[in-house]
Amino acid sequence: MSQDNMIKMECTKCKRINYFSHKNKKILKNRLELSKYCKFCRQHTPHKETK
């Protein structure tokens, strides 16, 4: 796995980076947004891709 495809997922409520994932940047041009569990907020919140 190359590091070029790694992305960081940040909680939209507490602004902490909780998840790391891979993304095919040739196919997905826009930023990814998923509902994930945040251990700091203790609930499911939307997580957005950061730089």
Protein Blocks (a to p, Z undefined) as FASTA:
>chain_A
ZZklpccdddfklopafbdcdddfklmmbdcddddddfklopacdddddZZ
